[in-house]
Amino acid sequence: MLRSFLTRTGLAAYVGRLWRPDVEDALKPVRKDVRLLLGQVEELQALLAQTRQLAARADRQAAQVKLTAVLNREQCHCRARQ
């Protein structure tokens, strides 16, 4: 009921125009913080991708070292039997 009265009389639009600059001023620091956080998230995503690549490389190297150790042990046992 009150809303329809304010809309019919144009008071709702008038009050909205009065509040808009205050809201915009209040939102400026929030928008700045959001932009900063978005930049940090993008940076973290890039670092995570690099970390995943390094971890995958380390896993491959560890598997190669393990296989080399196993093969060396097998070769030593084969030579010892001969």
Secondary structure, DSSP 8 states (H G I E B T S, - for coil): -HHHHHHHHTHHHHHHHHHHHHHHHHHHHHHHHHHHHHHHHHHHHHHHHHHHHHHHHHHHHHHHHHHHHHHHHHHHHHHHH-
